[in-house]
Amino acid sequence: MIVLKDVCKTYQVGDEVVRALDHASLTVQDGEFVSIIGPSGSGKSTMMNIIGCLDVADSGEYLLDDIPIEDYTENELAQVRSRKIGFVFQSFNLIPQLTAAENVELPLIYQRVRRAERRRRVQEALERVQLTSRIHHLPSELSGGQQQRVAIARAIAAHPSLILADEPTGNLDSRTGKDIMDIFHELHNSGNTIVLITHDDTVARQAQRSIHILDGHVREVDA
């Protein structure tokens, strides 16, 4: 499903050139649950942005479903991001003025999903994260764990094949973080491919396999 070959990405920070990814290679098979672990500044978020088609590499090759990313048009990449990939972020990225249900529904509106189908998917997604009792609450009326559940529901409502999660437990206490990880395990068991970015070794070890990234270099973590 995901193949990165010899990928490089650099950034200019003042007078310094930062190698966020330095000849990084990675393969994720369809249906896998993979964690990418590394400290702050290691390059893991850059890798997620490239996998999620939010950024492009300076060199190397990225194949998504056996198709080189450079072969996709801008419109096709937008379709990939909205339909094939579900994003979950550490900071939740919910719109404060919208209820839980409206936050989940919004991407489906952009995809021009019919109203009745949108409502069905919103209900289904919020049921999967066990939050139907809070569907009419604003983000400010929800706990951090509940906000992350809404963010996960928003990600899965479009029925993506791939879920990219960037530090999804980073702003949560350990008990709430465990509850969120239980949801990811359920999603994985239901067939989703999951790539989870984390700095937490306890979280990383819950995946089928872990990839370590440091200074842009990637290696498999021994089981």
N, C-alpha and C positions, 0 to 999 in steps of 0.2 A: 504493500500500500504506500509506504513512505520510504524513499531511498535518497539519502544525501551522500554524494561522492566528492570528497576532496574540496569541501566548501570553505571558502574564505570570506570574511567580512571585516573590514577595518573602518574605524572612525577617526576623524581628526578632532582632538580635544586640545585646544590651544596650539602649542608647538609640538605636542606629542601625538604619535600615531598609535591608536589602541587596536590591537588585533582581537576583536571579539570572538571570531572563529578562525582557527588556524589549521586549514586542511582537515576539517572535521568530516567524518563519515559515520553514517548511522542508517540502520534498516529497522523498520517497524512493520511487522506483518499484520494483515487484516485480522482483527479480533484480539490483538495483544493488549496487555496493560503494562506500559513501560513508564518508569520514572526516570527523570533526568535530574541529577542532584549535583549541586555545586554551591560554593559560597557566593556572596554578593559580588557582582562584577566578573563572574567567571565566564559569562557568555551564554548562560542557559536561556535567558529571556530573548536574546538575539536569535538563538536557535528556534525558539518557539515562534517568534515573529516570522521567520523564514518558512517554517513548516506550515504556519497558518496563512501564508500568502499575504502577510501584512508588510513584508519587506523582501528585498531580493538580495541574493549573494553577489559579491564582487566577482567571484570566479567559482568554478566547480559546477556540479550538476545536481538538480533536485528533480526527482521523478515522483509524481503523485498519481497513483493508479496506473503506473507504467507510462505515463505521458510526461515529457520534460515540461517544466513550468513555463519555460520561454515559448513553448508552442501554444500556450493559452493566450487568447486575446484579453484585453482589459475587462470586457464584458463577461467573458467566461470565468475570469478570476473572481469577479464580483459574485457570480453565481456559485462558484466553489465555496467562497467564504460564507455565503448566506445559507446554502443548502447542504453542503457536505460537511462543514466544520462547525462545531459548537464551542464557543469560548466561555471559560469561567475564569474570573480574575480575583486576585486577593482583595481588592477594594470594592468588589461587588458590581460597581458601575451601574447601579440602578438609577432611574430618573426619579428625583425626589417628589415631583408633583403627581406621579402616577401610582395607582394602587399596585399591589402584587400582581393581580390578574392582568392589569393594563401593561405592566412591564413585560410580562411573559408574552402578551399578545402583539406588542409593537413590531418585532421583527417579522411576524407573519403578515402584518398589514403591508410592510414594505415588499414582501414577496407576493402580494396580491392574492393571498389565500382567501377563499370565500368566507364570509362572516360566520356561517354555521360551522364550517370546518375549523375556523380559528377558535371558536368557543369550545368546541369539543377537544381540541388539542391542548388548550389552556387548562381545562379541567383535568384532562388526563395527566399532563405534566405536573401540575400541583398535587395531584393525588400520589404520583410516584415519589414525590419528596415529602409527603405527609404534611401538607400545609394548606389543605382546603379550608380549614377554619379561619384562616387569616387572609383570604383572597382579596378582601376589600380594604385592607390596611395599607397605609403608606409606609415607605421604608423607615421613616422616623419612628413609626409605631411598632417596629419589629426589632428583635434582638439581632446581634451579628450573625448568629447561626441561622436564624430565620431568613435574613437577607441573603445569605449564601444559598439557602435552599431555593429562594426565588430566582437567583442568578442561574442555578443549575436547571431549574424548570424552564427558564427562558432559553437556555442552550439546547435542551433536548426537545423542545416543542416543535422544532423544524425537522425532527427525525434525522439528525446528522449521523453519518457513519463514523466520524472521528470527533472526539472531544479533547480539546486542549485546555488544560487547567494550569494556571500560573499561580503557584503558592495558594491554593484554595483554602488551606487551613491556617495561613500565616497570621490572620487577625483574630483567631479564635482560641479559646481556652482548650485544654487537652480533651476534656469530655465532649465538648461541642465538635472539636476537630475529628474525634473518633466517629461521631454520628455522621459527619459529612463524608468521611472515608467509607463508611458503610454504604452510603448512597452510590459512591463511585464503584464499589464492588458489585452492587446490584446491577448497575448499568453495564458493567463489563460482562457479568453473567448473562445479561440479556442480548449480548452480541456487539456492543459498542467497542470500538478501538479507542483506547485512552492513552494519552501522553500527558503525564503530570510532572510539572516543574516544581522542585522543592529544594530547600536548604536543610531540611529536617531528615536525618537518617532514619528515624523511626517511621516516618511517612513513606520514605523511598522504599524501604524494605517490604512494604505491603504489596508492591507491584510484582508482576511475574518476573521481571528482571529490571536491573537498574543500570543506567549509563551515568558515569561520572564525567563532569566537565570542569576543567581548571585552566585558566588562562587561554581559553579557546581550544584546548586539546581535549579530545573525547576518548574515553576508554570504557570497556564493559567492566562492571563491578562483579567480582567473584561472588557466587552464591554462597 
